Amino acid sequence: MRTQPRNRRSRGVTGATAALLGVVLLLVSACTGSSQAGEKDGSGGGGGGGGKETSAPAVEILISPEDGAGSVATTGALKVTAEKGTLTEVTVTGGPEGEEQTEVPGELTEDQTGWEPTQALANGAQYTVTAKGRSPEGETVEQTSTFTTVAAEATFDTQSLLWNWVEDGGEVGVGTIISITFNTPIENTDAVRDAIEVVTEPEVEVKGHWFGNQRLDFRPENYWEPGTRITVKFRTRGVEGAPGVYGTRYNERSLVVGRSQISTVDASTKQMEVVRNGEVLRTIPVTTGAPGMETWNGKMVISEKFKETRMNGDTVGYGGEYDLEDVPHAMRLSNSGTFIHGNYWASASTFGNANVSHGCVGLQDAQGADNPDTPGYWFYENSLIGDVVEVVNSNDRILDPDNGLSGWNMAWSAWGA
């Protein structure tokens, strides 16, 4: 809607270019204008109507929504335009009652006659728009509008297992996939995906891929380069994920990619080769899935680490076959129950010679998880969340890309499609 609240003219204007947190300034040359309309038509500004303006300003600023509007949509409704001139500055400030008031980032059109926000507004929040414009003759005008956004009928939130294991700014492996789950089904998947930005240094293309309507994974085409800094910007607050259901999150989390470590498990030779930064660090005898219970093939990523954990066959379809309270040095590779873990119950001769597990990758270890001389202890201590473990030559198919953090098994051409 168009509005024309009170216009105020200034004598001159100097602009500076910026597009940062809702303040957009355009570079203009210094100029002098009239503080009174009459100066441009020779009236001197003081005669006739006792100082009242006798002509409309040459530049007209239009703000939508109109001043005092309520229940305004959080996206698509806020726009500022200029007619017979250009915009020199637009500032939008506000937020929910009781919370810190923030500036809303936005962008000008190329011809500097329009402005729109670049992210959603918060629900049930009051915002004030202050816009300034300039005519070709140097005349300036300022206009304001205050409005309130629509309240949310319901909300959705996100969570990520990654930050249960890695502190903000913490180190991760090169296979890290940023997997985000939602507590309610998302219908507007494009809008929600676009509200989560993954920024990297150095810059690399990162794409999001939906698995169903409650899981969104982000990764680059190839494994991360060591040293890459990753910042995930959550801007789902005010984004309508489904009719009447809005996001609430507005924060950032960061990660740093550590050294490269990629371990390849050959189910045929029963050996695991650990390669760090391109050099073979160690070769470890292993046991993998027994016939009929073979380990998945494919690229997997360590998503959880437990010094000791309980493993019960009932949870993965092997009821009554095992229930161990203290499996040492267990690291999750899939959601369906595949782990790489220490094994203290098989004989030492098993490793490198026989595949006897129920689908996991087993390394020789000691009960109590306290013997640093065992392969299981060593591998656990030398692994990060996000390290890659790839299984080859197993008598089974490649696991699905949504089974754990296994998106590396999907072609880049299909990722994000």
N, C-alpha and C positions, 0 to 999 in steps of 0.2 A: 504494500500500500504506500502511497505517496504522502509525505508529510511536509509541511512548511512551517515549523515553529519559528520563533524569533530569529532574525538574521542580524548579525553584528558585523560591521565593516571595520577593517583596520587600515591604517595609513600605508603600510608596506608589508612585504612578506619575504622571508628568506626560507627556502625549503632545503631539506637534506634528505638524501635517499636512505630509506631503511625499510625492512619488512620483517620486523622482529616483534613477536609477542603482541601482535595486534596494532602496533604503531607503524604506519606506512608513511614515509616522508619522501617527497619528490624534489629533486634538485631543480631550482628555478633561479634565474638571475635576480639580483637585488632590484627592487623597483619601489616606486612611491606611488601611492594611490590616494584616493580621497577618503577621508574619514567621514565626510558628509556627502550625500548624493548630489547636492547642488553644485559642487565644485566642478563637475564634469560638464554642466550645461551653462556655466557662467552666472549662476544664481548666487554664488558666494556662500551658500549654505546657511545664510542667516535670515533671508527675507521670506516674503510670502507667508508660509505657514508657521512662522515662529520656530524654525529649525526642523520641522517635520519633513520626512523624506517625501519627495514628489514623484519618484520613479522607482520601479522594481529593480532589484540588483541584477546585474548583467549575468551572474552565474547563479544557478538554482541547484540546491542540494536536496535530493530526495532520499529519505530513509524509510525503509520498510523492515519491520512493522512500524505502525504509527505510534506516536508517543502515548503511553498509558495502556498499550495492548496487553492482554493476558492470554494464558494458555497458548503461547507461541510455540510452534514446532522447533525442536532442537537442531534440526538440519533443514536447509533449503529455504528458510523464511527470511533470514537476515541478509539484506542487501543495501548497499549505498551507491547512489549514482549521482553524476553531475551533468547538468545541461547548460549549454552556452559557456562552458569552461571545463576545468579539470579539478580533480581532487588532489590536495596537497598533503593531507593528513587524515587518517581515520583511526580512532582509538575506541576499543570496546572493552569495558571493564565490568566485572561482576562475578557472581557465583551464588551458591546456595546460602541461605541465611545461617549465620553462626560459623561459617567457614571463611577462610582467607579469600579476599577478593583478588582475582587474577585478571590479567589481560589476555584477550583472545587473539591468537595469531590469524592473520589474513593476508590476502594478496590483491593487488590492483590489476585491472585489465591492462593490456599493452598500451591502449590509448589513454590511460589514466582517468577514465570517466566512470569506472565501476570498481567496487570492492566487495569481496565476500570472504567469510571466515574459512579457514582451512581445516577446522575440526569442529566437532559437534559441541553445542552448548550443554551445560548441565541442566538437569530437570529441576523444576520448581525453583528457579533462580531468577534474580533480578539483574538486568544488565543495562548499562548506560552507554549510548553511542555518542561520540563527539566527532563531528566531521568538519573539515575545513576545505574550502575550494577557492579557486582563483580564475578570474576571467582573462581573456587574452590581453586586455588593457591593464591588468595588474590589480583590479579590484578584488577584494577578498571577502569571504563570508564564512561564518561558523554556524553550525546547527547541531542540536542535541535531540536525543529521543531516549526514553526509558521504557522498558517493557519487561514482562515476566514470562518465563517459559512454562510449558505444560508439565504438570506433575506426572510421575511415572505410576502406572497402574501396578506394575510388577517389575522386578529387576533380574538381571543375570550377572553372574560373576565368573571369574576364571581361576584356574589353578594350574600349577606345573610341578610335576614331581622333581624336576631338575633342581629347584631352589630349596627342596627339602634336604638335599645332599651337598649343595654348593652354596657357600655364602655369597652375598652380593660382591661382585668384583673378583670372585674366586677363579681358580684355574680348572680348565676342563680339557678333555682330549679332542683330537682333530675330527672325530666322528660325531661330535655333539649335534643332536637334532633338538631344536627348541619345540617341545610338544606341549600344547596348551589345551586343556579340557574345559568345557563349559557345563554349568550345573543345570542347564535347560536347553532344549533343542533350539538351534538357530535357523531362522528362515532367510534372513537377509545376509547371506554368507559373504557376499562381496563387500558390503559396507562394514561388517565386523572385521573381516580380514584386513581391509584397508586402514582400519583404526588401530592396528597393531603394526608398528614399524620396527624393523630390525636394521640398525645402523652399524656399520663396521668401519674399522680403521686398520689397515688400508681398505678402501672401498671394494666391495665384491657384491655381485648380484645375489640376492637372497629371495626366494619365492616361498609362499605359503601354499600348503595343500590340505584340503579338507578330506578327512576320513569320516564319512557320515556327516551328521550335523551337530556333533558335540566334541569334535577333536580337530584341531588345526596344528599342523606341523610346519616348521620353517627350517630350510637348509639351503646351502649353495649348491652349485652343480657338482663340485668335487669336494673332497675333504677340506676342512679349513687349513689355512697356512698357519704354522706355529707363530705365535706372537700377535695374532689378530685380536683386536679389542672389539667386543660385541656389546651393543646397548640395545635393549628391547624397550621400546616406548609404548606403553599401554595407554591408549586414548579412547577406550570404549565408553567412557562416561558420556551419557546422553545419546549414544548410538542405539537406534531401535533394532534389536536383534530379531524380534518377532512382534506382531501387532500388540502394542501396549506394553512391551517388555523391553526395558532399556538397560544398558550397561552402566556400571558404577565405578569402574577402575580408571584411575588417572595417576600413573606412577611409572617409574623406570627401574629396570634391573640390568646389571652388567656382568660380563664374563670376560675372561682372558684365556685364549687358547694356548696351552702349554706345548711341550715337546710332542712330536709325532710318535705314537706307538701303535703299531698294527700287528696283531698276532694272528697267524694262520694255522688253523688246526686241520691236519690231514687225517681224516678218519680211516684211511686205508693204511698209511704207515704208522698211525697212532703216535705222531710226533707233532708238537706245536713249536713253530718258529716265531720268536719274538723279535720284531724289527723296530728299532728306535732310530728316528732321524735318518732312515735309509740304511742303517747298518744292523746286521744280525747281532742281537744282544745275548740271546740264549736260546737253545733248543731243549725242549722239555718233553719227556715221555708222558703220554696221556692215555686215558681210556675214554671212549665215547659210547654212544648207544648200542646196546646189544641187538642182534637180529630181531626184527619185529618192533623194536623201540628205538630206531635209529635217530641220531641227532639231525636236526634240520641242517641243510646246506644254506649258505648265504652269509651276507654281511650283517653282523649284529653289533650292538653297542652296549657297553656297560652302563646300566641305568641306576643300579643300587649296589651298595657294598655292606656286607654284614660280617663282622669278625666271627660270629657264630649265629646260627639260626636253626629253627626246627624245619624239617622237611617231612611231610606226611603224604603218602601215596594217594590218600583219599581226595586231596585237592586237585589232582591232575589225572584222575581216572585209573589209578593203580591202587585201588583200595585194598588194604591188608597186606600189601607187599613190602612196605617199609614205613617206619615212623621213627625218625632220628631226631633227638632233641638238640644235638650239638654239632651240626655240620659246620666244619671250620672254613673260614675264608671264602664265603659264598658271594658271588657277584652275578646279579641278574642280567640275562641276555634277551629274554622274551617275556611277554605277558602270559604265555601259555605254560610257563614253568621251567624253561631252559635256564640253567645256571652254569657257570664255570666255577668249580669249588674244590676245596680240599677233600681228600678221601683217606680216612684212617683205617677203614674196616677191610679194604681189599689188600691182598698180599703185595709186597713190593714188586714181585715179578709180573703182576698184572699190567702195570703201566708200560706202555710201549709194545705190549704183546697181545692184549686181548681187549675187546670192547664188551664191557659188562654192565654199563649203566642203563638207567631208564630214560636216557635221552640227554642227560647233562654231559658236560666235559669235566672229567675228574683228573685231579693232580694229586700225587702222593703227599700226604700230610700227617700230622700227629693229633691225637685227641687232646683237646684243650687249646688248640690254636696258638701254642706258645713256643713252638720249636722253629727258630729262624733258619735252620739248616734244611728245611723241607721245601720242595718246589712250590707247594701250595702257599706257604707263608711268603716266600719270595715274590711270587706273582701278585699276590694281594697287595703287598707293600709297594710294589712298583707299578701299580695301575691307578688310573684316574677315571672318575666318572666321565664318560664320553670317549674312552678308548675303544678301538675297533677290534673285534674278534671275528674272523671269517672262517667258516667251516667249509671244507672242500672234500670231494670224493666220498661222501656219505651216501648210503643207499636210500636216499629220501629226496624230496623236492626242496626247492628254495623256499624258505619261510615267507609269509606274506609281509608286505611293507608296513602294515599297521600292527604287526605282532611285535610289540616292543618298539624300540627306536630303530626300525629296520628299513626306513625309507630309502636308504642307499641302494636297495634292491629294485627300485623303480627307476625307469629311464627318465632322464631330465626332460625329454619331450612330453612325457605324460605327467610330470610333476606340475601341479598347479592348474592342470587342464580341467 
